Amino acid sequence: MQHPLLKRSRALLIYFVVLVPLFALHYMFLQTIGIFTMNQCIADTAIFGILYALMGFAVWYPVYYNKADEADKISWIVTHFVSIAIITSIDISFGNVIVDLIDGTILPLLPDKMLYLRMAEGVVFYLVFLLYYFGIKVKDNNEERLRNEEKLLRLSRETELKALKWQINPHFLFNSLNSANFLTQTNPGKASEMLVVLSEYLRYSLKRNEVDTNTLSDELSNCRRYLDIEKFRFGDKLQAEFEFDADALNARVPVMILQPLYENAVKHGVYESFTPVKIKTVATLSNEMLNIVIENDFEPDGLPRKGTGTGLRNVDDQLQIRFGQKGLITTQKDKNRFIVTIKIPQKTEI
């Protein structure tokens, strides 16, 4: 346990600043008695000032080891009362010896009541140091509480994010394996190609255990794998188009954040349509904000597939937890187009 005055230069500076007016009061008190010369007052103030300063360092230990919030109140009072008696007695004894060695004319001049006055002065110094250290402890406790709260909040956020990441629709994997099984009988070469793409897709998906964010370029590459896998099932019915700024490709995005949006486009666009469906992605970077728009055709008069809204809600929850902002994902319908807009801040996360 390191002494707070030794590990904090600012606390040590404040400590000596507090001592200055106390030393001044000590000097003025001796002057008021009227029996000492100025040199004698200075010598006495310097000697006892140094001893009181050392006493202040010692006061920290009964404060640290006898915690008011953990100890019995009477025990706490008794401990500090004994500490005052011991430390003050040591200071006065050493002080008188040193004063007498430096100037043997001072002690004989002291009135009998001076001993009690020095003890009272020692109590005052002790109480000042006590309050100062309590202030340090309160500050330390508040800072530690805030650090713990931030740590718990961060752990809670990370846990929630991990839970959200794993809310990926398992039907995609089942359907892909069924399609691959069918292709092994009708077109083995295409089945092998599909399984290679699927393995690369799954390898990237497992990466979310190792990293939290990735570049948009890598994220879109994996989304293309997902769409390629779906094209093995839907053929030319599924069409994909990508437009992006060069700067946008280097932007950071949460791993797998776009996956549910493409699943949503396939499920509610491609599945329900009898005509080719184009899924278009546009990405731009402006003012430290990455803007991604994913839109797809759909059949306005078609029979809608029943959904729970988990995909869009999952993405919205992840963005709110990560960036502490609402409204980072919006949706709209424009005739036969369904449009999802997602904004990803590039500065800092909460």
Long-range contacts (C-beta under 8 A, 24 or more apart in sequence): 1-64, 3-57, 3-60, 4-60, 4-133, 4-136, 4-140, 5-57, 5-60, 11-136, 14-132, 15-56, 15-132, 16-53, 18-128, 18-132, 19-49, 19-52, 19-53, 19-56, 22-49, 22-52, 22-124, 22-125, 22-128, 23-49, 26-121, 29-117, 29-121, 33-111, 35-109, 36-106, 36-109, 40-103, 40-105, 40-106, 43-99, 43-102, 43-103, 43-106, 44-99, 44-106, 47-95, 47-98, 47-99, 47-102, 48-91, 48-95, 48-118, 51-91, 51-94, 51-95, 52-91, 52-122, 52-125, 54-91, 55-87, 55-88, 55-90, 55-91, 55-122, 55-125, 55-126, 55-129, 56-125, 56-129, 56-132, 58-87, 59-83, 59-87, 59-126, 59-129, 59-130, 59-133, 60-129, 60-133, 63-130, 63-133, 63-134, 63-137, 64-133, 64-137, 80-126, 80-130, 83-126, 84-122, 84-123, 84-126, 87-122, 87-126, 88-118, 88-119, 88-122, 88-123, 88-126, 91-122, 92-118, 92-119, 92-122, 157-321, 157-322, 157-350, 160-317, 160-321, 161-212, 161-254, 161-318, 161-321, 161-322, 164-314, 164-317, 164-318, 164-321, 165-208, 165-255, 165-256, 165-318, 167-310, 167-314, 168-205, 168-256, 168-259, 168-260, 168-263, 169-260, 169-263, 169-310, 169-311, 172-226, 172-263, 175-233, 176-229, 176-232, 176-233, 179-232, 179-233, 180-232, 183-232, 190-232, 193-232, 194-229, 194-232, 197-225, 197-228, 197-229, 198-225, 198-229, 200-225, 201-225, 201-226, 201-229, 205-256, 207-255, 208-255, 208-256, 211-255, 212-254, 212-255, 213-252, 213-253, 213-254, 213-255, 214-252, 214-253, 214-255, 215-249, 215-250, 215-251, 215-252, 215-253, 216-244, 216-248, 216-249, 216-250, 216-251, 216-252, 216-253, 216-283, 216-290, 216-292, 217-249, 217-250, 219-253, 219-255, 219-256, 219-257, 219-258, 220-244, 220-249, 220-258, 220-281, 220-283, 222-256, 222-259, 223-258, 223-259, 223-262, 223-281, 226-259, 226-262, 226-263, 227-262, 227-266, 227-279, 230-266, 230-270, 234-270, 236-276, 237-270, 237-273, 237-275, 237-276, 237-277, 238-266, 238-270, 238-276, 238-277, 238-279, 239-276, 239-277, 239-278, 239-279, 240-278, 240-279, 240-280, 240-281, 241-278, 241-279, 241-280, 241-281, 242-280, 242-281, 242-283, 243-280, 243-281, 243-282, 243-283, 244-281, 244-282, 244-283, 244-284, 245-283, 245-284, 245-285, 247-285, 248-283, 248-284, 248-285, 248-290, 249-283, 251-283, 251-285, 251-290, 251-344, 251-346, 252-344, 252-346, 253-290, 253-344, 254-318, 254-319, 254-322, 254-344, 257-315, 257-318, 257-319, 257-342, 257-344, 258-292, 258-294, 258-342, 260-310, 260-311, 260-312, 260-314, 260-315, 261-294, 261-311, 261-312, 261-315, 261-340, 261-342, 262-294, 263-311, 264-307, 264-311, 264-312, 264-340, 265-294, 265-296, 265-338, 265-340, 267-305, 267-307, 268-296, 268-298, 268-304, 268-305, 268-307, 268-338, 269-296, 269-297, 269-298, 269-338, 270-296, 271-305, 272-298, 272-299, 272-302, 272-303, 272-304, 272-305, 273-297, 273-298, 273-299, 273-302, 274-299, 285-346, 288-345, 288-346, 288-347, 289-343, 289-344, 289-345, 289-346, 290-343, 290-344, 290-345, 290-346, 291-341, 291-342, 291-343, 292-341, 292-342, 292-343, 292-344, 293-339, 293-340, 293-341, 293-342, 294-339, 294-340, 294-342, 295-337, 295-338, 295-339, 295-340, 296-337, 296-338, 297-336, 297-337, 297-338, 298-336, 298-337, 298-338, 299-336, 300-335, 300-336, 312-340, 315-342, 319-344, 322-349, 322-350, 323-349, 323-350, 324-350
